[in-house]
Amino acid sequence: MRYGNQLLDILHIVFHDTTLPLLECVEVKQGMVLELSQTNSTSIYFPESARLSLQVEALNSPTTELAVVGKSGAAGLQLLFDCEPSVEDYEKSTVSKVIPHCVVVQSGAVWRAQGSALQSLALAEIRVFQALMMCNEFMTDFIALTALCNTHHSALQRLSREILLRQDEAEISSPSIPMRTMKNVHRISNTELKECAAHLVDVNAIALRGGLIYPLDRPALIRESCSCYDVIRGNDSKLFSSLLKI
């Protein structure tokens, strides 16, 4: 069986249906808030066709987006191995702490697992614990990379990287990507989004038709993107090869 989420698909191969009874597939709508609090029986979300914005809130500060997760990741894994951060903890580090909630930025399906059930399974089977720890480290690195990218790279570079990642997840050469799902991706304003998209059209990297983005020239998108794209893809490969060795 394929779940449509890369982490779940590889875990399915490693554990031969061990995790299957813990999962349920649910449809989520854009704008929904998915709570990840330990106090409310933590759920772990593995996106299939949906995309989730991982966010934190601090007192007297705006909501901060740490990363956008699609079918190659998960939301809430850190809650299995850590406790929720205080505001003081978050102000010290946005990288190694858990994410209190996530917001659906693209409607679709997610696989939901109860954190308590996964914790029990991890305590009972060392291979499950090792695999979940690897996935948690992968997501922590992804959040750290996103934070650095948002600070040091331009809106054009970040948008190009996001289009490449969406293209990879779609598993087809030229998927149609709704322009509206790119709004507020990694804090790109509407004005920046339009300007960056217009530039990518000018260099024939993408086409825009009916509110949809169509990737046309992958090498051109890679040139406009930042080096973070190659790092993310390399981390993907490293994780999946490591999981298969458990």
N, C-alpha and C positions, 0 to 999 in steps of 0.2 A: 504494500500500500504506500502511496505517496501522499504526504500531507500538504504539499505546496509551500512548506516552510523549510528552508535548507537545514536549519538546526534540527528540527524534528525528523526530517528524512534521514539524516545521518545517525541520529540517536536511535531511530527505528532499526537501522541496519545493525548497530552495535548491540542493542538489547533485545532484539527479536520479540517485539510486541510487549515488552515489560511495561513500558510507559502508556500503552494504549488505553487501559481501563481508566486512567487518570484524566483523560482528555475529553473535551466536548467542543464542537465547532459552533460558533455563534456569529451572527451577523451584527456588525456595528455600523452606526451612521456617523457621517461627518459632524463634528462638533460635540459628540458624546465624550464625557469625562469618565475614564476608567480608573477607579481608585486602586492604589497598590499598598494601602496601609496595613501594617502588621496587625493592627488592632481589629481589623475587619476580615480576618481569615484571608490572608494574602492570596491573590490570584496571579498567575504568571501567564502572559499573553504572547503567543507565537503567531504573528501575522501571516496570513496566506495571501489574500488580495488587498487587505486594508493596509494603511500606513498610520503609524502612531508617533505623535510628538511627545518625547519624554521631557517632563517639566518639573521644576521645583519652585517653591514660593518662599520668600523671606519677608519678615516684617518690614513695612515701610519701603519695600522694593517691588518693582514689577516682576511678573512671572518670567522666569528665565527658561528658555528652551535649550536642553542639553544635546539633543540629537533627534533625528527622525529615523524610525525603524520600519523596515519593510520585511520581506519574506526571508531575508538572510539573518535576522536577529530575533530578539525577544525583549519583552518589557517586564521588569519585576524580579529578574533572577537574583539581583543583589540582595533582596530582602531575605533570601534563604541563608545568607552567610554573614549578614551584618544587621545592625539595628538602624532604625530611622534616625537621621541626623537632627541635631538641634539646629536652630538658626545660626548659632555661633560656629558649629561644625561646618555648615554650608558656606559661611562667609570665608572660612579658612581654605576650603577646597571644594571645587565643583566637580572634581574628577572621580575621587574614590568613594563617594558616598552614594546612598541609595536614592531612587527617584520616587517622591511621594505620589505622583499621579501621572497619567498620560492622557492626551487628547487625540481623538481620531481626526486626522487631517484628510483622510481619503476613505470613503465608505468601502466596506468589503467584509470578508470573513477572517476571523481569528480563531485559533485553537486556544482554549482556556484550560489551565491546569490549576488545581488547588495547591497552594504552596505547602500546606501542612502534609499533604499526601506525598509530595515530592521529597520533603524533608525526611519523612519516615522511610521512604524507599532508599534515599541516599544513606541514611544511618544503617540500614539493613544490608546494603550491597555497596562495597567499596568502589566497584567499577562505576556505579551510578554517581556516587559522590565525586569521583575524579572527573567524570564527563561534565557534570554540572558546574564544577569548579572551573574547568577549562572554558565553558561557555560564558560563565560569569566574568572571567578575566578578559575574554574577547570583547564583551560588551563594555567593560570598564575602559579598555583601550580605545574602543570606538568613540566613547563619550569624550575621552581625553583628546583624541585627535580632532573631533568636531569643535571642541572649545578652542584649540589652537588655530584651526582653520578659520573659524569665525572671527578671530582676533587679527590674524595676519594676512588673510587672502581677500581678494576683491569679490564683489557681488558677482561679477561675470565668471570668475573662476569657480565660485561655489555653485552657481547655477549650472554651469557646464558639467561639473562633477556630479550634481544631482541627476541631470539628464542621463549621464552615462550609467549611473547606478540603477536608475529606473529601466534603462535599456537592458542591462544585465539581468535584472529580475524578471523582465518580461520574456526572456529566452527567445525572442525573435529579433530580427535585425532592425526593424523600423516600427516599434509600437506607437500607438497614439496615446499621448500623455495629456490629460486635461490641463489647460493652462491654469485653471482656478486652483488646482491642487498644489501649484507651485507658490501660491501666495503665502507669505510669511514663512517660507522654508528658510531656516537658518537666518531669520531676521532680515530678509530681503524685502524692502518696501515695494509697494505697487509701482512706484515711479521707476525704481531701479530694475524691477522685473521687466517692465516694458522696454526700457532702454537696452538692457542686456539681451533680451529676446530679439529686438530689432537688429542688434549687432550680429547675433548668430545667424539671422536670416541673411544679412548682407554678405557674410563670408560663406554662405551656402552650407552651414553646418546643420541647420534645421529648416523646416518649413512650418508655417503657421496657417492653419485652415480651420474655420469654424470653431475657434476656441481650443483647438488641439495642437500640440507640439508633435512634429514628426521628425525624429533624428534622420539626417540624410548622409552626413559625412562624419564617420566615427573618428578618423585621424584628426579632422578639424576640431571636433569637440575635445579631444585629448590635448591638442595644442592650447586651446582656450582654458582648459581646466588647470588645477594645481596638482602638485605631486601627491597630495593626499589620496587621490583616487587610486594610484598604484599601490600605496601603502595599505589601503583598505582591502583591495583585491588580494594582496599578498598575505594579509592577516587571515582572510577567508580561507585561502588554500592551506595555510599553516594549521589552522584550527581543525579543518576537516581531515587532514592527513593524520594529525595527532589523535583525534577521536577514533579513527579506524585502527590505531595501534593499541588501544586499551584492551 
